[in-house]
Amino acid sequence: MEKIQFDTIARMTLDERLCKLFEDIRQHKKVLDLGSGRTSYREKIPNAAYITADINKECRPTVCCDAHNLGFKDKSFDIVVCVELLEHCHTPQRVIDEIFRILKKKGICILSTRFVYPIHGDPYDFYRFTKNSLSLLFQRFREFKIYPHGNRLACIWDLIALRITPLKVFNRIIKIFSNKEDHLCPCGYVVYAEK
């Protein structure tokens, strides 16, 4: 019997925000999904040359590499999608610098990271970021916007439901009350940056 999966509220609010941003970028040609893991956003960005990159070869990425040292040429990509990777990187500025380097002029980076979430592996978990720290990391970009997703209720519920698995059946109901974003206590952030 197949196990039923329940997304956390943080993941549901994150995916809603990402889908809104992906709608605006369908015309670009070359996309890198950095830290893609087993899930890619290929179907959300159709009609693109879509390359996945991950450090874990078991995820079967197009390219197996470390985000701190990408083996791509300068100005290789129109878009870099980097979802829930940055907190796992020991030197986040190096990762952002690599993304900047491989983006073409006016290239777009869409990145997300956690703010309130339990420590989790894959294989390591180093950081949680605030809006201020993300602003510093992206200061080389021509312009960027930082969007919070989720709120205190979503954070509290996810922290409880992650430990008490049967509660996850209520995630979709709780999410209805979690749509209002909280700038002081979000589940995480999404950065939309243009080089």
Secondary structure in CASP SS format (residue, H / E / C, confidence):
PFRMAT SS
TARGET T0000
AUTHOR 0000-0000-0000
METHOD secondary structure of the structure
MODEL  1
M C 1.00
E C 1.00
K C 1.00
I C 1.00
Q C 1.00
F C 1.00
D C 1.00
T C 1.00
I H 1.00
A H 1.00
R H 1.00
M H 1.00
T H 1.00
L H 1.00
D H 1.00
E H 1.00
R H 1.00
L H 1.00
C H 1.00
K H 1.00
L H 1.00
F H 1.00
E H 1.00
D C 1.00
I C 1.00
R C 1.00
Q C 1.00
H C 1.00
K C 1.00
K E 1.00
V E 1.00
L E 1.00
D E 1.00
L E 1.00
G C 1.00
S C 1.00
G C 1.00
R C 1.00
T C 1.00
S C 1.00
Y C 1.00
R H 1.00
E H 1.00
K H 1.00
I C 1.00
P C 1.00
N C 1.00
A C 1.00
A E 1.00
Y E 1.00
I E 1.00
T E 1.00
A E 1.00
D E 1.00
I C 1.00
N C 1.00
K H 1.00
E H 1.00
C H 1.00
R C 1.00
P C 1.00
T C 1.00
V E 1.00
C E 1.00
C C 1.00
D C 1.00
A C 1.00
H C 1.00
N C 1.00
L C 1.00
G C 1.00
F C 1.00
K C 1.00
D C 1.00
K C 1.00
S C 1.00
F E 1.00
D E 1.00
I E 1.00
V E 1.00
V E 1.00
C E 1.00
V E 1.00
E C 1.00
L C 1.00
L H 1.00
E H 1.00
H H 1.00
C C 1.00
H C 1.00
T C 1.00
P H 1.00
Q H 1.00
R H 1.00
V H 1.00
I H 1.00
D H 1.00
E H 1.00
I H 1.00
F H 1.00
R H 1.00
I H 1.00
L E 1.00
K E 1.00
K E 1.00
K E 1.00
G E 1.00
I E 1.00
C E 1.00
I E 1.00
L E 1.00
S E 1.00
T E 1.00
R E 1.00
F C 1.00
V C 1.00
Y C 1.00
P C 1.00
I C 1.00
H C 1.00
G C 1.00
D C 1.00
P C 1.00
Y C 1.00
D C 1.00
F C 1.00
Y C 1.00
R C 1.00
F C 1.00
T C 1.00
K H 1.00
N H 1.00
S H 1.00
L H 1.00
S H 1.00
L H 1.00
L H 1.00
F C 1.00
Q C 1.00
R C 1.00
F C 1.00
R C 1.00
E E 1.00
F E 1.00
K E 1.00
I E 1.00
Y E 1.00
P E 1.00
H E 1.00
G C 1.00
N C 1.00
R H 1.00
L H 1.00
A H 1.00
C H 1.00
I H 1.00
W H 1.00
D H 1.00
L H 1.00
I H 1.00
A H 1.00
L C 1.00
R C 1.00
I C 1.00
T H 1.00
P H 1.00
L H 1.00
K H 1.00
V H 1.00
F H 1.00
N H 1.00
R H 1.00
I H 1.00
I H 1.00
K H 1.00
I H 1.00
F C 1.00
S C 1.00
N C 1.00
K C 1.00
E C 1.00
D C 1.00
H C 1.00
L C 1.00
C C 1.00
P C 1.00
C C 1.00
G E 1.00
Y E 1.00
V E 1.00
V E 1.00
Y E 1.00
A E 1.00
E E 1.00
K C 1.00
END
